[in-house]
Amino acid sequence: MNAPDYLDLVKADLAHLIHPLHHPFDHIEPLIFVEGKGAVMKDVRGQEYIDALGGLWNVSVGHGREELAQAAAEQMRTLAYCSAYAGSSNIPAIRLAARLTELAYPNLAAVFFTSGGAESNESAFKTARFYWKAQGKPEKVKIISRQQAYHGVTLQVMSATGIPAYWKMFEPRVPGFVHIQAPSPYRFEGARAGETVGQAAARELEEAILREGPETVAAFIAEPIMGAGGVIIPPDDYFPRAREICTRLQVLFIADEVITGFCRTGHWFALTHWGVEPDIMSFAKGVTSGYLPLGGIMVSAEVKEVMDSVSPENRWMHAYTYSAHPTACAVALKNLEIMEGERLWERAAKMGDRLYHGLKGLSNLRAVGDVRGGKGLMAAVELVADRGTKAPFPPEEKVGPRVRQEMIRRGVFPRLLREILLFAPPLVVTEAQVDRIVEVARHAIEAVVPGRA
């Protein structure tokens, strides 16, 4: 069979396929991928690219894993799908739920499965409301989130997401969501004399809860490391204080580990870096390494007890058709087996250190304001027009998009948020591929903004 013509594919794509973050202006000459192996993808014209964002933060065990394809095929041959509504179940879902309770935080006791991250956070918010309503506190409905946070873009989770570009054409947002500053060591403003950024950011959380009234706040949601918002890694004193504040003021702590879960940060789950446990954890992406859509929430034993103790007419009336999908769960089980067998948390830590230290070497470039990383395979390079004031480049100069395009032209495919280059390659990325990502980033930045600091 002849290979499909690129121009015919682009024409059909523009006519019929609506893309995430859709606008045809950004899709005039798209990359159309047809193959992947390890940390490399190939497009329809035969060009190869290092996948510097691991799909979309999710292809953790790499592209082209035959074991995962076999796991899906075997399950499909026996039982591709069945409903998991109360009264029926399936073996892969039961086994996966049990395995997750062994791998995740010790206090988390039970799992509800979704199809992805937005559904997971939606489920977390509804569960927080349910938890308080079941205990006679129906006014506790508000959610405290953070600026630059990304929790998805369905209507309710979009309202928790703290990136205004996602709101603009879909407002008004769902009421009851409050945003505070992110604990950014590079961008945080308003720390008091003698106060660390972590202390100041945690103080803002406490002040927001008290201002809104603890009797009205259901939960605080936080990504342990903020991914799509720019790989913001909090100071070490932040999460222990945030956890203490939530406990003291009777606010549930939801950890959004959609990006950070499943070995990405060098640990199975990221809050273990700070010795903290959440009340609810949302997950997706890396649980199947993106091979099939799957996500979910895990809840503490206390939350599960409340769910189980209500009368039948007050049950947790929440559901998805594809919850506990047997084929997706079978793939997840095999994916976790690969992660364990190849000790990918250790590889993420090792390759993450190599990537971070390599990118730190770009700090002598005039356009580089900040380099972030050091906790597994998540890193970012923030480009600025003025290193002293941290002022961004004027949007009309399109510095970030031009740098990204230069990287793609050189065979590396990264993600871009405004003027921040984001990196999270598959955990199986090689040393040579990591070094190539760094080399290409340097050449691309210098090509667009020449000069040293």
Summary of the structure (lengths in Angstrom):
residues: 453
radius of gyration: 22.0
end to end distance: 53.5
largest distance: 69.7
contacts: 1560
relative contact order: 0.15
helix: 42%
strand: 17%
